[in-house]
Amino acid sequence: MLKRLQRKTLIPTQIAGYAATLLVGAAIVMLACQLYADLRPLLTQQTDVFRGHAITLSKNVGALQSLNKRGIYFTEREIEELERQPFVAQVARFTSSGFHTKASINFAGQGLYTDLFFEGVPDRYIDVRSEEWRWDSTSNFIPVIIPEDYLSLYNFGFAESQSLPVISKGTVEQVSFTIDLDGNGRHRSFRSRIVGFSGKINTILAPEEFLEWANREFGSAATNPPSRLLVELADASDERIPRFMEEHNYSIKQDELESSKMVFFFRAAMAFLLTVALIIIALSVAFIVMSLNVIVQKNHDLFCNLYAIGYSPQQMARFYRRTVGIITVADMVAATTIALILRSLYVGKLSTVFTLEGSVWPIVIAAAVLTAALIGIYNYIILKTIRGTVEP
């Protein structure tokens, strides 16, 4: 009899309104969580310039630097100021060769020579993995890494204009040449070969250990401060980075922060989407709470009479708890289904370009958390509302 009486107090339009708003809000929350989980690894890989969001930093060259070269170098004070910035995790220096270097190779019976230079960076920033990338003072072999752009310039620029054959990376890596070092009245020759191509660092790299040794042996006593730095960013999407670079007249390749900007806008879009979804869910909660208050106030005498004949607030609340709980669970199941369908659609589109390896656990977890939170809130509010009505 109690259920029959309470069933008559329900207002179908209000229940339908709650179910509709909750369905929309929950589906958006689940889809946003899943979308973030699926796309975050892709964007993270894109923003791993070197490793750990590192950028190449130099000073802008103006007319004064053409006359006074000292202006292109970073002072210790400038490096320390850079290290103190909240968006900087670590600063590494480019090690430059301070000696004369010449590369030579015998080709078709002819000797080809060119002047050369080397730079070095800590190994953790190098995006090439090669077992040959090592050097010690007993080695007579110098491994070299060059930018991919150098090979592209030859194949699609110089070779095309001179009617020369194009060459592959594998072919280049098979060619050995000789490196001659001169300085401090000393001379030494080394065997050398290109062991990889960097897509991130635009310079000719040799092992940092080799450059430190060679600078001591062949370089001058006075070494120049670094003219370029590798700056590892704590947060590449920090909006203070471009402003700091502009204020200090530092030069940075714009494309090095493009993907970081993508992450910033992606996070902002996800935050906006989640905010909208949570507002919709909050409105649905407010909607059902107001509906329950209307039901209780409209049937005040009925609840008081039921309480007077021995029904406890817990017994009277049980029906409404179960009804709202069933609607909530049904909505969550429907919202989960909708989110999974939408995910399958965007995964089908993106899988032609990217490899998505994420699972659907974010949707399941979001559904479980929302369900538990909402049912807990409703159980408390329903009991409190009925108890406040029937108990003096």
HELIX and SHEET records of a PDB file:
HELIX    1   1 LEU A    2  ARG A    7  1                                   6    
HELIX    2   2 PRO A   12  THR A   47  1                                  36    
HELIX    3   3 ALA A   63  LEU A   67  1                                   5    
HELIX    4   4 LYS A   69  ILE A   72  5                                   4    
HELIX    5   5 GLU A   76  GLU A   83  1                                   8    
HELIX    6   6 ASP A  123  TYR A  125  5                                   3    
HELIX    7   7 GLU A  148  LEU A  153  1                                   6    
HELIX    8   8 TYR A  154  PHE A  158  3                                   5    
HELIX    9   9 ALA A  159  GLN A  162  1                                   4    
HELIX   10  10 LYS A  169  GLU A  173  1                                   5    
HELIX   11  11 GLU A  208  PHE A  218  1                                  11    
HELIX   12  12 ARG A  240  GLU A  247  1                                   8    
HELIX   13  13 ASP A  255  LYS A  298  1                                  44    
HELIX   14  14 HIS A  300  ALA A  308  1                                   9    
HELIX   15  15 PRO A  313  LEU A  350  1                                  38    
HELIX   16  16 TRP A  361  VAL A  390  1                                  30    
SHEET    1   A 4 VAL A  88  ARG A  93  0                                        
SHEET    2   A 4 ARG A 228  LEU A 233 -1                                        
SHEET    3   A 4 ALA A  54  LYS A  59 -1                                        
SHEET    4   A 4 TYR A 250  SER A 251 -1                                        
SHEET    1   B 2 THR A  95  SER A  96  0                                        
SHEET    2   B 2 GLU A 119  GLY A 120 -1                                        
SHEET    1   C 5 GLN A 110  LEU A 116  0                                        
SHEET    2   C 5 HIS A 100  PHE A 107 -1                                        
SHEET    3   C 5 SER A 176  GLY A 183 -1                                        
SHEET    4   C 5 ARG A 186  SER A 198 -1                                        
SHEET    5   C 5 PHE A 141  PRO A 147  1                                        
END                                                                             
